[in-house]
Amino acid sequence: MIFTKLKRVMKAGFVNFWRNGWVSLAAILVVVITLLTIGSLIFSKAVMESALNHIEDKVDISVYFKNNAEEKDVLAIKDSVAKLSEVKSVEYVSADKALEDFKERHKDNATLLQSIEELDKNPLGAALNIKAKQISQYGSVAKFLESKNELAGDSIIDKVNYFQNKKIIDRLTNILDSAKKLGLIVSLVLVFVSILVTFNTIRLAIYSSRDEIEVMRLVGASNRFASGPFIVEGAMYGFFSALLAMIIFYPIIVWVDPKIASVFSGVSLFRYYIDNFGQIFAILLGIGILICSVSSLIAVRRYLKI
């Protein structure tokens, strides 16, 4: 009995969808706009996160040691820093490697290179390049290094460049935090407006079927049975809208991707679209069906006073 009723409800929903072709098309187009807005927010968030991660990855602090520091002491500090929960990676640069890099950077300055060659020993010391997991954690890493500045009674750390770059790091931290908060607020506003427009559109679509609902009530149909076909119809709006939105996104992303890549190197929106196609489609499909089905249910039960 339940299966028979369910079958009738499903059939009535499909019939309503195809019979009200122009109304269904108008509703789908509005829902598509809603899903395009939500999808754009998903893609924008992905681009922003990739860009911010790219910027954060460029930030690090360097610890320069005195040229008389023993390698074992430098490596001991390296190991202790690497154990910090805030630290993502630590790169050790030996004094010889530091000299090679210095010569490479100044290979066009013959006078400077000649001065280096005339020295009896390597004037440069070893160094550590430290990357934190989050940009806001460099302060605590720098404080830890201060506590390690003396080993066996002698100071072997010459300089930690965090203190020279602190203003830039703090400013970048504030910009990243502000960008995330602004993105969240804009996303919530756009989603709310989109859902409101979708809800009102589906109310109008169901309003055209008010006579049919009244007849179903007169012949003794329950509220659940009367609203069922319109919930199915709403779910179909959501399905076709999600499918159409994903199709529309493809040429847009193909066109936009090179422009984004030219601004943020290493960020590929097209790759994100391909790799996460199923997940994004599932999100849009779920949101589309949920919005349309709930809107249909509310419109039938409250707007038409069933």
N, C-alpha and C positions, 0 to 999 in steps of 0.2 A: 504493500500500500504506500509506504513511504517512498519507495523507489519510483512508483508510478507518478506520485505527486511531483517528485523531483524532476522526473522526465518531462512532465507537462510544463513545469515552471521554466526549465531550460529551453524547451521548444518555444514557449511563448516569448521568452526573452530574445531568442534569435529572430523570431518572426517580427517582433517590434523593431528590432535593430534594422533589418533589411527593408521593412515596410516604410519606416520613417527615414528614407534615405537621405534627404537633404538636411533634416534635423540632426540625424546621426553624424553627417559630414561636418556640420557646423560645430557640434559638440566636440568631435574629434580634433578639429583644427584648434579650438580653444585649449583643449587638454594638451595638444602637441606644443603649443606655445608655453604652457606651464612646465611641461617636461623639458623643453629646450632650455628654459630658464634654470631649472634645477640641474640639468645636465651641464650647462655652462658653468654653474657654480662648482660642480664636481671637478670639471676640467681646470677651471681657474685655480681652485685650491691645489690641484696637483702641480700646476705650473708654478704657483707661488711657493709651495713647499720645496720643489726641486730647485728653484732659483735661490731660496733662502739657504737651503742645504749647500748649494754651490758656493754661496758667499761665505757661509760659516766654515766651509772646508778650506777656504783661502786664509782664514785667520789662525794664527798659532803664536806661541811665544818661544823665544830662543833663550837658552841659558849659555852664556859664554864663560869659559873657565880660563884661569890664568895659565900661561904657557909652561909654568913649572908644576902644574897639577899632575899627579900620577894617574895613569890610565885606570888602574884598579879602583881608585877613589871616585873617578868620574863614573865608571860603570856601576859602582855601588849606589851612587845617587840616582843613576838611570833606573836601576832595578827598583829602588824604593819609590820613585815617581810612578813607574809603570804599574805598581800595585794599588795606586789610588783609584777609587771608584769613579772619580771625575774624569780620569785620563783615558782617551781613546787610543792614542799611540805615542810612542817616543822613538825618535830617530837619533842615533848616535853619529856624530861627525867627528872623526879623528882630526888631530892637528894637521897631519899630512894631507888629508882630504880637504880640510879647510884652506890650506895653502894652494892646493891645485885649483879649487874653485875660485879663489881670489885671483890667481893668475889668469884663469879663463875669462873672468869678468873684465879684467883690465889688460887683455892681450894687445890692445891697440895703444897702450900707454908704455912706450919703450923706456921712458925715464923711471917710471915707478917699478917696472920689472927689473931694471938694472939695479935699482936701489935694494930690492929684495934679495937679489943674487949676491950682493956684496956683504950681506949680513952673515954672521958666523952661524946663527941658528934660526930655526923657524920662529918668527915673531908672533905667530898665531897659536892660540890654544884650542883645545877641543870644544865642542858645543853639543847641546841637546836641542832638538826641535820638538816641541810638545804640542800635541793637539788634544783639546778637551772634548768631551762628548757634547757639551753645550757651551755656547759662547759666554754665558753668564758664570761659568765655573772657573774661568781663568784666574779670578781674584784669589780663590782658595788655593789653587795650585801655586800661585806666586807666593802666598804666605807660607806654604809648606816649604818652598825652596829657601825662603828666608831662614826658616828654622834649621835647614840643612847647610847653611852657608859656612858653617865651621865644622871641619872634620879633623879630628886628632889635634885640636887646638889651633889649626891654621885655616884661614879663609881661602878656599880654592876657587870660589865663584867670583868672577870678575864683574859680570853684569847680567841682569835679567831684563830683557827689553819690554816686559809687560808694563813697567812703570812709565816708560816713554810712550807706549801705545794705549795707555789706560783710557784717555779721553775718547780716542777713536773707537775702542772696544765698547765703552759705555754708551756712546752715541749709537753705535750699530745695534747694541742690545735693545735700546729704547725704540729704534726704528722697527726692528723685527717684532717686538711685542705689540707695538701700535698697529702694524700691518695685520697681524693675526686677529686682534680685537676688532679692527674696522671690517675685515673680511667676514667675520662671524656676524656682526650686526647687519651688514648689507645683505648677507645671505638670508638671515631670518626675515628681514623686511620683504625681500623679493619673493621668498617662498610663501609668506603669508598673503601677499597681494595676489599671487598666482592662484593659490588655493581658493581664495575668495571669489575670483573671477570664474574659476571652474565651477564652483558650487552654484553660483547664480545662473550660469549657462545651462547646467543640467536641470536646475529647477524649471527653467523655461522650456526645456525639451520635454520634461515630464508633464508640464502644464498642458501641453497639446493633447495629452492622453487622459485628461481628467474625466471625460465622459466614459471612457472605457473602464476606468477605475470605479466610477459610480455604478455602472452596470454590474461589475463583479461584486460589489457590496450588496446590491439589491438581490442578487441570486444566491446570497448566503456565503460568499467566499470569505475566508478568514483574512485578517489583516496580514498575516504572514504570507499566505498564498497570493494575495493581491499585490504585495510589494515585491515578491520574489522575482517576477519577470523583469522588473525595472532594475533590480540589483544585478541580475545577469546582464541586462543591457548596458548598465554602467561598467561592469567588468569588461565587456567587449570594447567599450570606448577606451578604457585604460590599456587593453592589449594592443589594439591597432594604433593608438597614439604613441605608445612606447616603441613599437616597431617602426613607425614612420619617423619618430624623432631620431632613432639610431641611424636610419638611412640618410636623413638630412645632415646629421653631424659629419658623415664621412667626407663629402666634398669641402665642407667648411674647414675641417681639420687639415685636410690635404693642402688647402690654400693658406691657412694660418701658420702651419708648422714651420716652414722655412723662415718666416718673419720672427717667430719666437726664438728659433735656434740662432738667428743672427744677433739677437739681443742677449740671450742667455745661452752661452755655449754649453753643450752637453745636455740640454733639456730638449727632449723630443716628445711633443704632444701626440704625434701620430703613433709612435711606439707605445705610449701609454694607452691610447685608444685600442690598439690591436691586442696588447697583452691583457687588458682588463675588459675586453668587449663583453664577455659573458657576465661579469660581475656588474658592470655599469647597466647592461640591459636588464638584469634581474632587479637592480635597484629602481630603475625607471618603471619597469613593469609592476613591481610591487607598489610603488607610490601611485602610479596611474590607476591601478585597479582599486587600491584602498580609497583614494580620493573620490573616484567616480562612484564606487559602490556605496560608500558612506553618504555621499551627497545625494544619491538616488534614494537611499533609505530615509534620510532626513526630509527630503522634498516630498516623498510620498506620504509619510506619517504626519508631518507637521504642516507643510504648506497646503496639502489637500485635506488635512484634518481627518485622516483615517483613524 
